[in-house]
Amino acid sequence: MYNWGSMKNKLGINTRRLLLSYIGLLTLAAFFYGGGNYIEKQTPYYNFFTNFISDLGRTTSHSGEDNTISIVLFSIGMLTQIFASFYYLYNAAEFFSKDKPKISIIAKISAACGSISLLGVVFTPADVPSLYSLHIFFANSVFNCALLTLGIYAYLFYSKGLKNVTYALFICSFIVFGYIVFLEVGPAPWKSIDSLTMHATYQKVAVLSLVGTIWIMSKGTDLLNNKV
């Protein structure tokens, strides 16, 4: 039975534990990655600046090595992150539902759409030709949904007077918006090592800013919970 009174007391700490698990699992996945990237196929390790996060979820690494351990850890990590994001962003809307019921519902819908997009990334490995276009669609949809969700929560937290959380949301929104624009107008990542570096690095900056912002938001809802 759903018990909001009990859940809200643990929402923040549970979310932060899940986010730490996600970071830990992807770090392990990077350690076991078979090597290579879109330009330099024989690089013997995962490179933060030239490998995409989704490279960890390839069935075979760019170097041609078996990537089983990495893809398993990546999949578990991504599923953890999907659950963490949906669990927090969906339930956090309840803190604002009394004063902003309609906007809170939109926040829940946006969180659900973003989570579905993340799930799509997990189940469409980038090295499977028949799934590549879907992989790109889902990957781009993640950031589009994230931008909407960030904007909604910036307004909701501002309405509660939590300016520091609002500032974090605006900064993250700016980073994500910049990444979306870069995907549209920037050079293709496979054109050169420089363009690949820009794409792979910016992707991680955007993802880490999203994870960090949810962490900050979870601290914000902890404060709201203490006011109740």
TIVO-474261 format. One record per residue: residue number from 1; residue in one letter; x, y, z of N, C-alpha, C in turn. Coordinates in Angstrom, 1 decimal. Example, Ala and Ser with C-alpha at 12.3 -4.5 7.8 and 13.67 -1.06 7.14 Angstrom:
BEGIN
  pos  code     n.x     n.y     n.z    ca.x    ca.y    ca.z     c.x     c.y     c.z
    1     A    13.2    -5.7     7.8    12.3    -4.5     7.8    13.2    -3.3     7.8
    2     S    12.8    -2.2     7.1    13.7    -1.1     7.1    12.9     0.0     7.9
This chain:
BEGIN
  pos  code     n.x     n.y     n.z    ca.x    ca.y    ca.z     c.x     c.y     c.z
    1     M     0.8    -1.2     0.0     0.0     0.0     0.0     0.9     1.2     0.0
    2     Y     0.5     2.2    -0.9     1.3     3.4    -1.0     1.2     4.3     0.3
    3     N     2.3     4.6     0.9     2.3     5.5     2.1     3.2     6.6     1.9
    4     W     2.7     7.8     1.5     3.5     8.9     1.2     4.2     9.4     2.4
    5     G     3.5     9.4     3.6     4.0     9.9     4.8     5.3     9.2     5.2
    6     S     5.4     7.9     4.9     6.6     7.1     5.2     7.6     7.3     4.2
    7     M     7.2     7.3     2.9     8.2     7.4     1.8     8.9     8.7     1.8
    8     K     8.2     9.8     2.1     8.9    11.1     2.0    10.0    11.3     3.0
    9     N    10.0    10.5     4.1    11.1    10.6     5.1    12.4    10.0     4.6
   10     K    12.2     9.0     3.6    13.4     8.3     3.1    13.7     8.6     1.6
   11     L    12.9     9.5     1.0    13.1     9.8    -0.4    14.5    10.3    -0.7
   12     G    14.9    11.3     0.0    16.2    11.9    -0.3    17.4    10.9    -0.1
   13     I    17.5    10.2     1.1    18.6     9.4     1.3    18.6     8.1     0.4
   14     N    17.4     7.6     0.1    17.3     6.5    -0.8    17.8     6.9    -2.2
   15     T    17.4     8.0    -2.6    17.8     8.5    -3.9    19.3     8.7    -4.0
   16     R    19.9     9.3    -3.0    21.4     9.5    -3.0    22.1     8.1    -3.0
   17     R    21.6     7.2    -2.3    22.3     5.8    -2.3    22.2     5.2    -3.7
   18     L    21.1     5.4    -4.3    20.9     4.8    -5.7    21.9     5.5    -6.7
   19     L    22.0     6.8    -6.5    22.9     7.6    -7.4    24.3     7.1    -7.2
   20     L    24.7     6.9    -6.0    26.1     6.5    -5.7    26.3     5.1    -6.3
   21     S    25.3     4.2    -6.2    25.4     2.9    -6.8    25.6     3.0    -8.3
   22     Y    24.9     3.9    -8.9    25.0     4.1   -10.4    26.4     4.5   -10.8
   23     I    26.9     5.5   -10.1    28.3     5.9   -10.4    29.3     4.8   -10.2
   24     G    29.1     4.1    -9.1    30.0     3.0    -8.8    30.0     1.9    -9.9
   25     L    28.8     1.5   -10.3    28.6     0.5   -11.3    29.2     0.9   -12.7
   26     L    29.0     2.1   -13.1    29.5     2.6   -14.4    31.0     2.7   -14.3
   27     T    31.6     3.1   -13.2    33.0     3.1   -13.0    33.6     1.7   -13.2
   28     L    33.0     0.7   -12.6    33.4    -0.6   -12.8    33.3    -1.1   -14.2
   29     A    32.2    -0.7   -14.9    32.0    -1.1   -16.3    33.1    -0.5   -17.1
   30     A    33.5     0.8   -16.8    34.6     1.4   -17.6    35.9     0.6   -17.4
   31     F    36.1     0.1   -16.2    37.3    -0.6   -15.9    37.4    -1.9   -16.7
   32     F    36.3    -2.5   -17.0    36.2    -3.8   -17.7    36.0    -3.6   -19.2
   33     Y    35.8    -2.4   -19.7    35.5    -2.1   -21.1    36.7    -2.7   -22.0
   34     G    36.3    -3.3   -23.1    37.3    -3.9   -24.0    38.2    -3.0   -24.7
   35     G    37.9    -1.7   -24.8    38.8    -0.8   -25.4    38.3    -0.3   -26.8
   36     G    38.9     0.8   -27.2    38.6     1.4   -28.5    37.5     2.5   -28.4
   37     N    37.5     3.3   -29.5    36.4     4.3   -29.6    36.1     4.4   -31.1
   38     Y    35.3     5.4   -31.5    34.8     5.5   -32.9    36.0     5.8   -33.8
   39     I    37.0     6.5   -33.3    38.2     6.9   -34.2    39.4     6.0   -34.0
   40     E    39.8     5.8   -32.7    40.9     5.0   -32.4    40.5     3.6   -31.9
   41     K    40.4     2.7   -32.8    39.8     1.4   -32.5    40.7     0.6   -31.5
   42     Q    42.0     0.8   -31.5    42.8    -0.1   -30.7    43.2     0.5   -29.3
   43     T    42.6     1.6   -28.9    42.9     2.1   -27.6    42.5     1.0   -26.6
   44     P    43.5     0.6   -25.7    43.2    -0.6   -24.8    42.4    -0.4   -23.6
   45     Y    41.8     0.8   -23.5    41.0     1.1   -22.2    39.9     2.1   -22.5
   46     Y    39.0     2.3   -21.6    38.0     3.3   -21.7    38.6     4.7   -21.4
   47     N    38.3     5.6   -22.3    38.8     7.0   -22.1    37.7     7.9   -21.8
   48     F    37.8     8.6   -20.7    36.7     9.5   -20.3    36.4    10.5   -21.3
   49     F    37.4    11.0   -22.1    37.2    12.1   -23.0    36.9    11.6   -24.4
   50     T    37.1    10.4   -24.8    36.8    10.0   -26.2    35.8     8.8   -26.3
   51     N    35.4     8.3   -25.2    34.4     7.2   -25.2    33.0     7.7   -24.7
   52     F    32.0     7.4   -25.4    30.6     7.7   -24.9    30.3     6.8   -23.7
   53     I    29.3     7.2   -22.9    28.8     6.3   -21.8    28.2     5.1   -22.4
   54     S    27.5     5.2   -23.5    26.8     4.1   -24.2    27.8     3.0   -24.7
   55     D    29.1     3.4   -24.9    30.1     2.5   -25.4    30.2     1.3   -24.4
   56     L    29.9     1.6   -23.1    30.0     0.5   -22.1    28.9    -0.5   -22.3
   57     G    27.8    -0.1   -23.0    26.7    -1.0   -23.3    26.8    -1.7   -24.6
   58     R    27.9    -1.7   -25.3    28.1    -2.4   -26.6    28.3    -3.9   -26.3
   59     T    27.7    -4.7   -27.2    27.9    -6.1   -27.1    29.4    -6.5   -27.3
   60     T    30.0    -5.8   -28.3    31.4    -5.9   -28.6    32.1    -4.5   -28.6
   61     S    33.2    -4.4   -27.9    33.8    -3.1   -27.8    34.3    -2.6   -29.2
   62     H    34.7    -1.4   -29.3    35.2    -0.8   -30.6    36.5    -1.6   -31.1
   63     S    37.2    -2.1   -30.1    38.5    -2.8   -30.5    38.2    -4.2   -31.0
   64     G    36.9    -4.6   -30.9    36.6    -6.0   -31.3    36.6    -7.0   -30.1
   65     E    36.9    -6.6   -28.9    37.0    -7.5   -27.8    35.6    -7.7   -27.2
   66     D    35.4    -8.9   -26.6    34.2    -9.2   -25.9    33.9    -8.2   -24.8
   67     N    32.7    -7.7   -24.7    32.4    -6.7   -23.8    31.3    -7.1   -22.7
   68     T    31.2    -8.4   -22.5    30.2    -9.0   -21.7    30.1    -8.4   -20.3
   69     I    31.3    -8.4   -19.6    31.3    -7.9   -18.2    30.9    -6.4   -18.1
   70     S    31.4    -5.6   -19.1    31.1    -4.2   -19.1    29.6    -4.0   -19.4
   71     I    29.0    -4.7   -20.3    27.6    -4.5   -20.7    26.7    -4.9   -19.5
   72     V    27.1    -5.9   -18.8    26.2    -6.4   -17.7    26.3    -5.3   -16.6
   73     L    27.5    -4.8   -16.2    27.6    -3.7   -15.2    26.9    -2.5   -15.7
   74     F    27.1    -2.1   -17.0    26.4    -0.9   -17.5    24.9    -1.1   -17.4
   75     S    24.4    -2.2   -17.8    22.9    -2.4   -17.8    22.3    -2.3   -16.4
   76     I    23.0    -2.9   -15.4    22.6    -2.9   -14.0    22.7    -1.4   -13.5
   77     G    23.8    -0.7   -13.9    24.0     0.6   -13.4    22.9     1.6   -14.0
   78     M    22.6     1.4   -15.3    21.6     2.2   -16.0    20.2     2.0   -15.4
   79     L    19.9     0.7   -15.2    18.6     0.4   -14.6    18.5     1.0   -13.2
   80     T    19.6     1.0   -12.4    19.6     1.6   -11.1    19.4     3.1   -11.2
   81     Q    20.0     3.7   -12.3    19.8     5.2   -12.4    18.4     5.5   -12.9
   82     I    17.9     4.7   -13.8    16.5     4.9   -14.2    15.5     4.8   -13.0
   83     F    15.7     3.8   -12.2    14.8     3.7   -11.0    15.0     4.9   -10.1
   84     A    16.3     5.3    -9.9    16.6     6.4    -9.0    15.9     7.7    -9.5
   85     S    16.1     8.0   -10.8    15.5     9.2   -11.4    14.0     9.2   -11.3
   86     F    13.4     8.1   -11.7    11.9     8.0   -11.7    11.4     8.0   -10.3
   87     Y    12.0     7.3    -9.4    11.6     7.2    -8.0    11.6     8.6    -7.4
   88     Y    12.7     9.3    -7.6    12.8    10.7    -7.0    11.9    11.7    -7.7
   89     L    12.1    11.8    -9.0    11.4    12.9    -9.7     9.8    12.7    -9.7
   90     Y     9.4    11.5    -9.7     7.9    11.2    -9.6     7.4    11.5    -8.2
   91     N     8.1    11.1    -7.2     7.6    11.2    -5.9     7.8    12.6    -5.3
   92     A     8.9    13.3    -5.8     9.2    14.6    -5.3     8.1    15.6    -5.7
   93     A     7.4    15.3    -6.7     6.3    16.2    -7.1     5.2    16.3    -6.1
   94     E     5.1    15.3    -5.2     4.1    15.3    -4.1     4.3    16.4    -3.1
   95     F     5.6    16.9    -3.0     5.8    18.0    -2.1     5.2    19.3    -2.6
   96     F     4.9    19.4    -3.9     4.3    20.6    -4.4     2.9    20.4    -4.9
   97     S     2.3    19.2    -4.8     1.0    18.9    -5.4    -0.2    19.7    -4.7
   98     K     0.0    20.1    -3.5    -1.1    20.8    -2.8    -1.2    22.2    -3.4
   99     D    -0.1    22.9    -3.6    -0.1    24.3    -4.1    -0.1    24.3    -5.6
  100     K     0.5    23.4    -6.3     0.7    23.4    -7.7     0.3    22.0    -8.3
  101     P    -1.0    21.6    -8.2    -1.4    20.3    -8.6    -1.2    20.0   -10.0
  102     K    -1.6    20.9   -10.9    -1.4    20.6   -12.4     0.0    20.5   -12.8
  103     I     0.8    21.4   -12.3     2.2    21.4   -12.7     2.9    20.2   -12.1
  104     S     2.5    19.8   -10.9     3.1    18.6   -10.3     2.8    17.3   -11.2
  105     I     1.6    17.3   -11.8     1.2    16.2   -12.6     2.1    16.2   -13.9
  106     I     2.3    17.4   -14.4     3.2    17.5   -15.6     4.6    17.0   -15.3
  107     A     5.1    17.4   -14.1     6.4    16.9   -13.7     6.5    15.4   -13.6
  108     K     5.4    14.8   -13.1     5.4    13.3   -13.1     5.4    12.7   -14.5
  109     I     4.6    13.3   -15.4     4.6    12.8   -16.8     5.9    12.9   -17.4
  110     S     6.6    14.1   -17.3     7.9    14.3   -17.8     8.9    13.3   -17.3
  111     A     8.9    13.1   -16.0     9.8    12.1   -15.4     9.6    10.7   -15.9
  112     A     8.3    10.4   -16.2     8.0     9.0   -16.7     8.6     8.9   -18.2
  113     C     8.4    10.0   -19.0     8.9    10.0   -20.4    10.4     9.9   -20.4
  114     G    11.1    10.6   -19.5    12.5    10.6   -19.5    13.0     9.2   -19.1
  115     S    12.3     8.6   -18.1    12.7     7.2   -17.7    12.6     6.2   -18.8
  116     I    11.5     6.3   -19.5    11.2     5.4   -20.7    12.3     5.6   -21.7
  117     S    12.7     6.8   -21.9    13.8     7.1   -22.9    15.1     6.5   -22.4
  118     L    15.4     6.6   -21.1    16.6     5.9   -20.6    16.6     4.4   -20.8
  119     L    15.4     3.9   -20.5    15.3     2.4   -20.7    15.5     2.0   -22.1
  120     G    15.1     2.9   -23.1    15.3     2.6   -24.5    16.8     2.6   -24.8
  121     V    17.6     3.5   -24.2    19.0     3.5   -24.4    19.6     2.2   -24.0
  122     V    19.2     1.6   -22.9    19.7     0.4   -22.3    19.4    -0.8   -23.3
  123     F    18.2    -0.8   -23.9    17.8    -2.0   -24.7    18.1    -1.8   -26.2
  124     T    18.8    -0.8   -26.5    19.2    -0.6   -28.0    20.7    -0.4   -28.1
  125     P    21.5    -1.4   -27.9    23.0    -1.3   -28.0    23.4    -0.6   -29.3
  126     A    24.4     0.4   -29.2    24.8     1.2   -30.3    25.5     0.4   -31.4
  127     D    26.0    -0.8   -31.1    26.7    -1.5   -32.1    25.8    -2.5   -32.9
  128     V    24.5    -2.5   -32.6    23.6    -3.3   -33.4    22.9    -2.4   -34.5
  129     P    23.3    -2.6   -35.7    22.9    -1.7   -36.8    21.4    -1.5   -36.9
  130     S    20.6    -2.5   -36.7    19.2    -2.4   -36.8    18.6    -1.5   -35.7
  131     L    19.3    -1.3   -34.6    18.8    -0.6   -33.4    19.5     0.8   -33.3
  132     Y    20.5     1.1   -34.1    21.2     2.3   -33.9    20.4     3.6   -34.0
  133     S    19.5     3.7   -35.0    18.6     4.9   -35.1    17.7     5.0   -33.8
  134     L    17.2     3.9   -33.3    16.4     4.0   -32.1    17.3     4.4   -30.9
  135     H    18.5     3.9   -30.9    19.4     4.3   -29.8    19.7     5.8   -29.8
  136     I    19.9     6.4   -30.9    20.1     7.8   -31.0    18.8     8.6   -30.6
  137     F    17.7     8.1   -31.1    16.4     8.7   -30.7    16.2     8.7   -29.2
  138     F    16.4     7.6   -28.6    16.2     7.5   -27.2    17.2     8.4   -26.4
  139     A    18.5     8.3   -26.9    19.5     9.1   -26.2    19.2    10.6   -26.2
  140     N    18.7    11.1   -27.4    18.4    12.5   -27.6    17.1    12.8   -26.7
  141     S    16.2    11.9   -26.7    14.9    12.1   -26.0    15.2    12.3   -24.5
  142     V    16.2    11.6   -24.0    16.6    11.7   -22.5    16.8    13.1   -22.2
  143     F    17.6    13.8   -23.0    18.0    15.2   -22.7    16.9    16.2   -22.9
  144     N    16.0    15.9   -24.0    14.9    16.8   -24.2    13.9    16.7   -23.0
  145     C    13.6    15.5   -22.5    12.7    15.3   -21.4    13.4    15.9   -20.1
  146     A    14.7    15.7   -20.0    15.4    16.3   -18.8    15.3    17.8   -18.8
  147     L    15.4    18.5   -19.9    15.3    19.9   -20.0    13.9    20.4   -19.5
  148     L    12.9    19.7   -20.0    11.5    20.1   -19.5    11.4    19.8   -18.0
  149     T    11.8    18.7   -17.5    11.7    18.4   -16.1    12.5    19.4   -15.2
  150     L    13.7    19.7   -15.7    14.4    20.7   -14.9    13.7    22.0   -14.8
  151     G    13.1    22.5   -15.9    12.4    23.7   -15.9    11.2    23.7   -15.0
  152     I    10.5    22.6   -15.0     9.3    22.5   -14.1     9.8    22.5   -12.7
  153     Y    10.8    21.8   -12.3    11.2    21.7   -10.9    11.9    23.0   -10.5
  154     A    12.5    23.7   -11.4    13.1    25.0   -11.1    12.0    26.0   -10.6
  155     Y    10.9    25.9   -11.3     9.7    26.7   -10.9     9.1    26.3    -9.6
  156     L     9.0    25.0    -9.4     8.4    24.4    -8.2     9.2    24.7    -6.9
  157     F    10.6    24.5    -7.0    11.4    24.8    -5.9    11.5    26.3    -5.6
  158     Y    11.4    27.1    -6.7    11.4    28.6    -6.5    10.1    29.0    -5.7
  159     S     9.0    28.3    -6.0     7.8    28.7    -5.4     7.8    28.4    -3.9
  160     K     8.7    27.5    -3.5     8.9    27.2    -2.1    10.0    28.0    -1.4
  161     G    10.6    28.8    -2.2    11.7    29.7    -1.6    13.0    29.1    -1.5
  162     L    13.3    27.9    -2.1    14.6    27.2    -2.1    15.4    27.7    -3.3
  163     K    16.0    28.9    -3.1    16.7    29.5    -4.2    18.0    28.8    -4.6
  164     N    18.7    28.2    -3.7    19.9    27.5    -4.0    19.7    26.3    -4.9
  165     V    18.6    25.6    -4.6    18.2    24.5    -5.5    17.8    25.0    -6.8
  166     T    17.0    26.1    -6.8    16.6    26.7    -8.1    17.8    27.1    -9.0
  167     Y    18.8    27.7    -8.4    20.0    28.1    -9.1    20.7    26.8    -9.7
  168     A    20.8    25.8    -9.0    21.4    24.5    -9.5    20.6    24.0   -10.7
  169     L    19.3    24.1   -10.6    18.4    23.6   -11.7    18.6    24.5   -12.9
  170     F    18.7    25.8   -12.8    18.9    26.7   -13.9    20.3    26.4   -14.5
  171     I    21.3    26.2   -13.7    22.7    25.9   -14.3    22.7    24.6   -15.1
  172     C    22.0    23.6   -14.5    22.0    22.3   -15.2    21.1    22.4   -16.5
  173     S    20.0    23.2   -16.4    19.2    23.5   -17.6    20.0    24.1   -18.7
  174     F    20.9    25.0   -18.4    21.7    25.7   -19.3    22.7    24.7   -20.0
  175     I    23.3    23.9   -19.1    24.2    22.8   -19.7    23.5    21.9   -20.6
  176     V    22.4    21.4   -20.2    21.6    20.4   -21.0    21.1    21.1   -22.3
  177     F    20.7    22.3   -22.2    20.2    23.0   -23.4    21.4    23.2   -24.4
  178     G    22.6    23.6   -23.8    23.7    23.7   -24.7    24.1    22.4   -25.4
  179     Y    24.0    21.3   -24.6    24.3    20.0   -25.2    23.3    19.6   -26.3
  180     I    22.0    19.9   -26.1    21.0    19.7   -27.2    21.4    20.4   -28.4
  181     V    21.7    21.7   -28.3    22.1    22.6   -29.4    23.3    22.0   -30.1
  182     F    24.3    21.6   -29.3    25.6    21.1   -29.8    25.3    19.8   -30.7
  183     L    24.4    19.0   -30.2    24.1    17.8   -31.0    23.5    18.1   -32.3
  184     E    22.8    19.3   -32.4    22.2    19.7   -33.7    23.1    20.4   -34.6
  185     V    24.0    21.2   -34.1    24.8    22.0   -34.9    26.3    21.7   -34.9
  186     G    26.7    20.9   -34.0    28.1    20.5   -33.8    28.6    19.5   -34.9
  187     P    29.9    19.3   -35.0    30.4    18.4   -36.0    30.1    16.9   -35.6
  188     A    30.0    16.1   -36.6    29.7    14.6   -36.3    30.9    14.1   -35.5
  189     P    30.6    13.2   -34.5    31.7    12.7   -33.6    32.7    11.9   -34.3
  190     W    32.3    11.2   -35.4    33.2    10.3   -36.1    34.1    11.0   -37.1
  191     K    33.9    12.3   -37.3    34.7    13.1   -38.3    36.2    13.2   -37.9
  192     S    36.5    13.4   -36.6    37.9    13.5   -36.2    37.9    13.2   -34.7
  193     I    39.1    13.0   -34.2    39.3    12.8   -32.7    38.9    14.0   -31.9
  194     D    39.1    15.2   -32.5    38.7    16.4   -31.8    37.2    16.5   -31.6
  195     S    36.5    16.3   -32.7    35.0    16.3   -32.6    34.5    15.2   -31.7
  196     L    35.1    14.1   -31.7    34.7    13.0   -30.8    34.9    13.4   -29.4
  197     T    36.1    14.0   -29.1    36.4    14.4   -27.8    35.4    15.4   -27.3
  198     M    35.0    16.4   -28.1    34.0    17.4   -27.7    32.6    16.7   -27.4
  199     H    32.2    15.8   -28.2    30.9    15.1   -28.0    31.0    14.2   -26.7
  200     A    32.0    13.4   -26.6    32.1    12.5   -25.5    32.2    13.2   -24.1
  201     T    33.0    14.3   -24.1    33.2    15.1   -22.9    32.0    15.8   -22.5
  202     Y    31.4    16.5   -23.5    30.2    17.3   -23.2    29.0    16.4   -22.7
  203     Q    29.0    15.2   -23.3    27.9    14.2   -22.8    28.1    13.9   -21.4
  204     K    29.3    13.7   -20.9    29.5    13.3   -19.5    29.3    14.5   -18.6
  205     V    29.7    15.7   -19.1    29.4    16.9   -18.3    27.9    17.1   -18.1
  206     A    27.1    16.8   -19.2    25.7    16.9   -19.1    25.1    15.9   -18.1
  207     V    25.5    14.7   -18.3    25.0    13.6   -17.4    25.4    13.8   -16.0
  208     L    26.6    14.1   -15.7    27.1    14.3   -14.3    26.4    15.5   -13.7
  209     S    26.1    16.5   -14.5    25.3    17.7   -14.0    23.9    17.3   -13.6
  210     L    23.3    16.4   -14.4    22.0    15.9   -14.1    22.0    15.1   -12.8
  211     V    23.0    14.2   -12.7    23.1    13.4   -11.5    23.3    14.3   -10.2
  212     G    24.2    15.2   -10.4    24.5    16.2    -9.3    23.3    17.0    -8.9
  213     T    22.5    17.4    -9.9    21.3    18.2    -9.7    20.3    17.5    -8.9
  214     I    20.1    16.2    -9.3    19.1    15.4    -8.6    19.5    15.2    -7.1
  215     W    20.8    15.1    -6.9    21.4    15.0    -5.6    21.0    16.2    -4.8
  216     I    21.3    17.4    -5.4    20.9    18.7    -4.7    19.4    18.8    -4.5
  217     M    18.6    18.4    -5.5    17.2    18.4    -5.3    16.8    17.6    -4.1
  218     S    17.4    16.4    -4.0    17.0    15.5    -2.9    17.3    16.1    -1.5
  219     K    18.4    17.0    -1.5    18.6    17.7    -0.3    17.6    18.8     0.0
  220     G    17.1    19.3    -1.1    16.0    20.3    -1.0    14.7    19.8    -0.5
  221     T    14.4    18.6    -1.0    13.1    18.0    -0.5    13.3    17.5     0.9
  222     D    14.5    17.2     1.3    14.7    16.9     2.7    14.4    18.1     3.6
  223     L    14.8    19.3     3.1    14.5    20.5     3.8    13.0    20.8     3.9
  224     L    12.3    20.5     2.7    10.8    20.7     2.7    10.2    19.7     3.7
  225     N    10.7    18.5     3.7    10.1    17.5     4.6    10.2    18.0     6.1
  226     N    11.3    18.6     6.4    11.6    19.1     7.8    10.6    20.2     8.2
  227     K    10.1    20.9     7.1     9.2    22.0     7.4     7.8    21.6     7.7
  228     V     7.5    20.3     7.2     6.1    19.8     7.4     5.9    19.5     8.9
